[in-house]
Amino acid sequence: MILAMRRMMNTNNLFLSSMNNSWLIKLSTEIVFRGASRRGFCLKLGRANDVSDKENNILVSSLKVMGVDIKMVRQRQPGILRKQVTNEEGLTRFLQAKGANKETIAGIISRYPRAITRSYQSLKERWEIWRSILMTDQEILTILQRSPESFFRSGNNANMQKNISYFCSLGLTSSDLCKMLTRAPRVFSNSVELNKQMAGLLYEIYSSLGGENSDDFIKQLISKNVFVFLRSSKQVKANVQFLQSSFDLNNQQLLTLLHAEGGDVLDLSNEYLKKTFANVKKKLLSHGCTEKEVDTFVMKHLRILYLSSQNLNDKIDFLLQANISIQQIVKSPLVLDKSISTLSSRIEELEKLDYNFTVHGIGILALSKPRFAVKLGKFHCT
């Protein structure tokens, strides 16, 4: 082994000694004079990850001056702060011309940093599209303050215009489109063909169940649950089948359910739907409810299936500890829409007034904040 290594070293030495001295000098000269031009390139390759992970300090400083919440930007879209080319100044001028003040603009960028990558032309085209739906610039600004993603998420204005035209052809109003823009802006990023496929599936389901007014059904379902367009056809079909089989519904009963609250849960994952329904059933049966009572309870308030198993169980346990019976909960499922903190504060206020839940029921706990305040005021007076 040692002999072999020595032979190799001797061979290398002979090779080096046989090299032409002038060639070595030439090579050295090239290294000296060409090294500078190549060094930057080599360093860039070697530190590509370091460079890409480094924030653009000039951009960060500029956004801070504008009042943007940099911490929020880092949490939401940190990659934006590494951009070398952005348009925050152009965006500011554009929104100011539409009536936005400094605080509004800073808030929009903080909540959706990618907004600063949109060009003036893209912003102008998008604004014109939205104005075809909404009446004033102020309406658009109000939506942007609440949901900037709905405006800035996609830069494909042509595709958005096609989707708006398509949804209008289904009979949706400006109000419906406005809700869609704010609640599920990704729907307008879908290709028109994909949205047509989902609408076609809903037509197919409705017709197969014996429905006679499919246009009205589609319009009603979309206006209530536009998120269905973000799901796969397979998932929506599975959810419809699950509703029919779980509650043993005939076609007419299923149609009635879909017209009511059934459409609200079609966008859920099928596995999640099965899991939450199984939990509701287990929880209520463990407290003495019958299978029929469970089915009536869920069908009366299908959106209960949106609640995670832990959330639902915690709310029921809390109400039971407050001496509210499981029968009262089943009869007034809307109370489960309220958070535990809201239920706790309301129960505490009502107990101070000697409110009797057994006599008066628990419906008061499910009221909206303004209505609850009015009701509470009446009890104070009496």
C-alpha positions as CSV (number, residue, x, y, z in Angstrom):
1,M,0.0,0.0,0.0
2,I,2.8,2.4,1.0
3,L,4.8,1.5,-2.2
4,A,1.8,2.2,-4.3
5,M,1.3,5.7,-2.7
6,R,5.0,6.5,-3.2
7,R,4.8,5.5,-6.9
8,M,1.8,7.8,-7.4
9,M,3.7,10.7,-5.8
10,N,6.7,10.1,-7.9
11,T,4.5,10.1,-11.0
12,N,2.9,13.4,-10.0
13,N,6.3,15.0,-9.4
14,L,7.6,13.8,-12.9
15,F,4.4,15.3,-14.5
16,L,4.9,18.6,-12.8
17,S,8.6,18.8,-13.6
18,S,7.9,18.1,-17.2
19,M,5.4,21.0,-17.6
20,N,6.6,23.9,-19.7
21,N,7.6,26.8,-17.5
22,S,6.2,29.3,-19.9
23,W,2.8,27.6,-19.7
24,L,2.9,27.9,-15.9
25,I,3.7,31.6,-16.1
26,K,0.9,32.1,-18.6
27,L,-1.5,30.2,-16.3
28,S,-0.5,32.3,-13.3
29,T,-0.9,35.5,-15.2
30,E,-4.5,34.5,-16.2
31,I,-5.3,33.7,-12.6
32,V,-4.1,37.1,-11.4
33,F,-5.9,39.1,-14.1
34,R,-9.0,37.1,-14.6
35,G,-9.6,36.1,-11.0
36,A,-11.2,39.4,-10.1
37,S,-13.9,39.0,-12.7
38,R,-14.6,35.4,-11.7
39,R,-14.5,35.9,-8.0
40,G,-17.8,37.6,-7.7
41,F,-19.5,34.9,-9.8
42,C,-18.0,32.1,-7.7
43,L,-18.9,33.8,-4.4
44,K,-22.5,34.3,-5.6
45,L,-22.8,30.6,-6.4
46,G,-21.3,29.6,-3.1
47,R,-23.5,31.9,-1.0
48,A,-26.7,31.8,-3.1
49,N,-28.8,30.7,-0.1
50,D,-27.3,33.4,2.1
51,V,-28.2,36.1,-0.4
52,S,-31.7,34.8,-1.0
53,D,-32.4,34.7,2.8
54,K,-31.2,38.3,3.4
55,E,-33.8,41.0,3.7
56,N,-33.6,44.1,1.5
57,N,-32.8,46.7,4.2
58,I,-33.7,49.6,1.9
59,L,-37.2,48.1,1.4
60,V,-37.6,47.4,5.1
61,S,-36.7,51.0,6.0
62,S,-39.1,52.4,3.4
63,L,-42.0,50.3,4.7
64,K,-41.3,51.3,8.3
65,V,-41.4,55.0,7.2
66,M,-44.8,54.3,5.6
67,G,-46.1,52.9,9.0
68,V,-46.2,49.2,7.8
69,D,-46.1,46.6,10.6
70,I,-42.8,44.8,9.6
71,K,-43.4,42.1,12.3
72,M,-46.7,41.2,10.7
73,V,-45.1,41.2,7.2
74,R,-42.5,38.7,8.4
75,Q,-45.2,36.5,9.8
76,R,-47.4,36.6,6.7
77,Q,-45.2,36.8,3.7
78,P,-41.5,37.1,4.7
79,G,-40.3,36.5,1.2
80,I,-41.5,40.0,0.1
81,L,-38.8,41.6,2.3
82,R,-36.2,39.9,0.2
83,K,-37.5,41.4,-3.1
84,Q,-35.1,43.8,-4.9
85,V,-37.9,45.3,-7.2
86,T,-41.1,46.4,-5.6
87,N,-43.8,49.1,-6.2
88,E,-44.8,50.3,-2.7
89,E,-44.5,54.0,-3.8
90,G,-46.6,53.4,-6.9
91,L,-49.2,51.5,-4.8
92,T,-49.3,54.3,-2.3
93,R,-49.9,56.9,-5.0
94,F,-52.6,54.7,-6.7
95,L,-54.5,54.1,-3.4
96,Q,-54.2,57.8,-2.3
97,A,-55.8,58.8,-5.6
98,K,-58.7,56.5,-4.7
99,G,-59.2,58.2,-1.4
100,A,-57.1,56.0,1.0
101,N,-55.1,57.6,3.8
102,K,-51.7,56.7,5.1
103,E,-53.0,54.4,7.9
104,T,-55.3,52.5,5.5
105,I,-52.4,51.9,3.0
106,A,-50.1,50.8,5.8
107,G,-52.7,48.4,7.1
108,I,-53.3,46.9,3.7
109,I,-49.6,46.2,3.1
110,S,-49.2,44.9,6.6
111,R,-52.0,42.3,6.2
112,Y,-51.1,41.4,2.6
113,P,-47.5,42.4,1.8
114,R,-47.6,41.0,-1.8
115,A,-49.7,44.0,-2.7
116,I,-46.4,46.0,-3.2
117,T,-45.5,43.7,-6.2
118,R,-48.4,44.7,-8.3
119,S,-47.7,47.1,-11.2
120,Y,-49.7,50.3,-11.9
121,Q,-51.3,48.8,-15.0
122,S,-52.3,45.7,-13.1
123,L,-53.8,47.8,-10.3
124,K,-55.7,50.0,-12.7
125,E,-57.2,47.1,-14.6
126,R,-58.2,45.3,-11.4
127,W,-59.8,48.4,-10.0
128,E,-61.9,48.8,-13.2
129,I,-63.1,45.2,-12.9
130,W,-64.2,45.7,-9.3
131,R,-65.9,49.0,-10.2
132,S,-68.0,47.0,-12.7
133,I,-69.4,45.2,-9.6
134,L,-69.3,47.9,-6.9
135,M,-70.7,51.4,-7.1
136,T,-68.0,53.5,-5.5
137,D,-64.2,53.6,-4.9
138,Q,-65.0,53.8,-1.2
139,E,-66.8,50.5,-1.3
140,I,-63.7,48.9,-2.7
141,L,-61.4,50.6,-0.1
142,T,-63.7,49.3,2.6
143,I,-63.3,45.7,1.3
144,L,-59.5,46.2,0.9
145,Q,-59.2,47.2,4.6
146,R,-61.1,44.2,5.7
147,S,-59.7,41.7,3.1
148,P,-56.8,42.9,1.0
149,E,-56.1,39.4,-0.2
150,S,-59.3,39.5,-2.2
151,F,-58.0,42.3,-4.4
152,F,-54.3,41.6,-4.6
153,R,-54.0,37.8,-4.5
154,S,-54.1,37.2,-8.3
155,G,-52.6,39.3,-11.0
156,N,-54.5,37.6,-13.8
157,N,-57.1,40.2,-14.5
158,A,-58.3,38.6,-17.8
159,N,-59.2,35.4,-16.0
160,M,-61.0,37.3,-13.2
161,Q,-63.1,39.2,-15.7
162,K,-64.1,35.9,-17.4
163,N,-65.1,34.4,-14.0
164,I,-67.2,37.5,-13.2
165,S,-69.0,37.3,-16.5
166,Y,-69.6,33.6,-15.9
167,F,-71.0,34.0,-12.4
168,C,-73.2,36.8,-13.7
169,S,-74.6,34.5,-16.3
170,L,-75.7,32.2,-13.5
171,G,-77.9,35.0,-12.1
172,L,-75.6,36.1,-9.3
173,T,-76.0,39.8,-8.3
174,S,-73.4,42.4,-7.5
175,S,-74.1,41.8,-3.8
176,D,-73.4,38.0,-4.3
177,L,-70.2,38.7,-6.2
178,C,-69.1,41.2,-3.5
179,K,-69.5,38.4,-0.9
180,M,-67.6,36.0,-3.1
181,L,-64.7,38.5,-3.5
182,T,-64.3,39.1,0.2
183,R,-65.0,35.5,1.5
184,A,-63.3,33.3,-1.1
185,P,-61.1,35.4,-3.5
186,R,-59.4,32.2,-4.7
187,V,-62.5,31.2,-6.6
188,F,-61.7,34.0,-9.1
189,S,-58.2,32.6,-9.5
190,N,-59.6,29.3,-10.7
191,S,-59.9,28.8,-14.4
192,V,-63.3,29.5,-15.8
193,E,-63.4,25.9,-17.0
194,L,-62.8,24.6,-13.5
195,N,-65.6,26.7,-12.0
196,K,-67.9,25.5,-14.8
197,Q,-67.2,21.9,-13.9
198,M,-68.2,22.5,-10.3
199,A,-71.4,24.3,-11.3
200,G,-72.1,21.4,-13.8
201,L,-71.7,18.9,-10.9
202,L,-74.2,20.8,-8.8
203,Y,-76.6,20.9,-11.7
204,E,-76.1,17.1,-12.1
205,I,-76.7,16.4,-8.4
206,Y,-79.8,18.5,-8.2
207,S,-81.3,17.0,-11.4
208,S,-80.6,13.4,-10.3
209,L,-82.6,14.1,-7.1
210,G,-85.6,15.2,-9.1
211,G,-85.1,19.0,-8.7
212,E,-87.0,21.2,-11.2
213,N,-85.4,24.6,-10.7
214,S,-81.7,24.0,-11.0
215,D,-80.8,27.6,-11.8
216,D,-82.4,28.9,-8.6
217,F,-80.7,26.1,-6.6
218,I,-77.2,26.8,-8.0
219,K,-77.6,30.5,-7.4
220,Q,-78.9,30.0,-3.8
221,L,-76.1,27.5,-3.0
222,I,-73.3,29.6,-4.4
223,S,-74.5,32.7,-2.6
224,K,-74.6,30.8,0.7
225,N,-71.4,28.7,0.3
226,V,-69.0,29.8,-2.4
227,F,-66.2,27.7,-0.8
228,V,-67.7,24.7,-2.6
229,F,-65.8,26.0,-5.7
230,L,-62.5,25.4,-3.9
231,R,-63.2,21.7,-3.4
232,S,-62.9,18.7,-5.7
233,S,-65.9,17.1,-7.5
234,K,-65.1,13.8,-5.7
235,Q,-65.3,15.4,-2.3
236,V,-68.6,17.2,-3.0
237,K,-70.2,14.0,-4.3
238,A,-69.0,12.1,-1.2
239,N,-70.5,14.7,1.1
240,V,-73.9,14.6,-0.6
241,Q,-73.9,10.8,-0.3
242,F,-72.9,11.0,3.3
243,L,-75.8,13.3,4.2
244,Q,-78.3,11.0,2.4
245,S,-77.0,7.8,4.0
246,S,-76.3,9.2,7.5
247,F,-79.9,10.5,8.0
248,D,-81.6,7.9,5.8
249,L,-83.1,10.6,3.5
250,N,-85.1,10.0,0.3
251,N,-84.4,12.3,-2.7
252,Q,-87.0,14.9,-1.8
253,Q,-85.8,15.1,1.8
254,L,-82.2,15.5,0.7
255,L,-83.3,18.2,-1.7
256,T,-85.0,20.0,1.1
257,L,-81.9,19.7,3.3
258,L,-79.6,21.0,0.5
259,H,-82.0,24.0,0.0
260,A,-81.7,24.7,3.7
261,E,-78.5,24.1,5.6
262,G,-77.2,21.1,3.7
263,G,-75.3,23.3,1.2
264,D,-73.3,24.9,4.1
265,V,-71.3,21.7,4.8
266,L,-70.5,20.6,1.2
267,D,-67.1,22.3,1.3
268,L,-65.9,20.4,4.3
269,S,-63.5,17.5,4.0
270,N,-65.4,14.3,3.8
271,E,-63.2,12.8,6.5
272,Y,-63.7,15.8,8.8
273,L,-67.5,15.6,8.2
274,K,-67.6,11.9,9.2
275,K,-65.3,12.6,12.2
276,T,-67.3,15.5,13.6
277,F,-70.7,13.8,13.1
278,A,-69.4,10.6,14.9
279,N,-68.3,12.8,17.8
280,V,-71.6,14.6,18.1
281,K,-73.4,11.3,18.1
282,K,-71.1,9.8,20.8
283,K,-71.3,12.9,23.0
284,L,-75.1,13.2,23.0
285,L,-75.7,9.5,23.3
286,S,-73.4,9.4,26.4
287,H,-75.7,12.0,28.0
288,G,-78.9,10.0,27.4
289,C,-80.1,11.2,24.0
290,T,-81.6,8.8,21.6
291,E,-80.4,8.2,18.0
292,K,-83.5,10.1,16.7
293,E,-82.8,13.1,18.9
294,V,-79.2,13.2,17.7
295,D,-80.3,13.2,14.0
296,T,-82.9,15.8,14.6
297,F,-80.3,17.9,16.5
298,V,-77.7,17.8,13.7
299,M,-80.2,18.3,10.9
300,K,-81.7,21.3,12.7
301,H,-78.2,22.9,12.8
302,L,-75.9,21.2,10.3
303,R,-73.2,23.9,10.8
304,I,-72.5,22.2,14.1
305,L,-70.4,19.9,12.1
306,Y,-68.0,22.7,11.5
307,L,-67.0,22.7,15.1
308,S,-64.0,20.5,16.0
309,S,-64.6,17.6,18.3
310,Q,-62.7,19.2,21.2
311,N,-64.5,22.6,20.8
312,L,-68.0,21.0,20.7
313,N,-67.2,18.8,23.8
314,D,-65.8,21.7,25.8
315,K,-68.9,23.9,25.1
316,I,-71.4,21.1,26.0
317,D,-69.4,20.3,29.2
318,F,-69.4,24.0,30.2
319,L,-73.1,24.4,29.7
320,L,-73.8,21.2,31.7
321,Q,-71.7,22.5,34.5
322,A,-73.8,25.7,34.5
323,N,-76.8,23.5,35.3
324,I,-78.2,23.6,31.8
325,S,-79.6,20.3,30.7
326,I,-78.6,18.3,27.6
327,Q,-82.3,18.5,26.5
328,Q,-82.2,22.3,26.5
329,I,-79.0,22.3,24.5
330,V,-80.5,19.9,21.9
331,K,-83.5,22.1,21.6
332,S,-81.4,25.3,21.2
333,P,-78.3,24.3,19.2
334,L,-77.5,27.9,18.3
335,V,-76.0,28.4,21.7
336,L,-73.1,26.3,20.5
337,D,-72.2,29.0,18.0
338,K,-71.1,31.2,20.8
339,S,-67.6,31.1,22.4
340,I,-67.2,29.8,25.9
341,S,-66.1,33.2,27.1
342,T,-69.3,34.8,25.7
343,L,-71.5,32.1,27.2
344,S,-69.7,32.5,30.6
345,S,-70.2,36.3,30.7
346,R,-73.8,36.0,29.7
347,I,-74.6,33.3,32.2
348,E,-72.9,35.4,35.0
349,E,-75.0,38.5,34.1
350,L,-78.2,36.6,34.0
351,E,-77.6,34.8,37.3
352,K,-77.3,38.3,38.9
353,L,-80.8,38.9,37.7
354,D,-82.0,35.5,39.1
355,Y,-82.8,34.4,35.5
356,N,-84.3,30.9,35.5
357,F,-83.1,28.9,32.5
358,T,-85.5,26.1,33.3
359,V,-88.5,28.4,33.1
360,H,-87.3,30.9,30.4
361,G,-85.1,28.6,28.3
362,I,-81.6,29.2,27.0
363,G,-82.4,30.9,23.7
364,I,-81.3,34.2,25.2
365,L,-77.7,32.9,25.2
366,A,-77.7,32.5,21.4
367,L,-78.9,36.1,20.7
368,S,-76.6,38.6,18.8
369,K,-74.7,41.1,21.0
370,P,-77.1,44.0,20.3
371,R,-80.3,41.9,20.9
372,F,-78.8,40.4,24.1
373,A,-78.1,43.9,25.4
374,V,-81.7,45.0,24.7
375,K,-83.0,41.9,26.4
376,L,-80.8,42.4,29.4
377,G,-82.0,46.0,29.6
378,K,-85.6,44.9,29.8
379,F,-84.8,42.5,32.6
380,H,-83.1,45.3,34.5
381,C,-86.2,47.4,34.2
382,T,-88.5,44.7,35.4
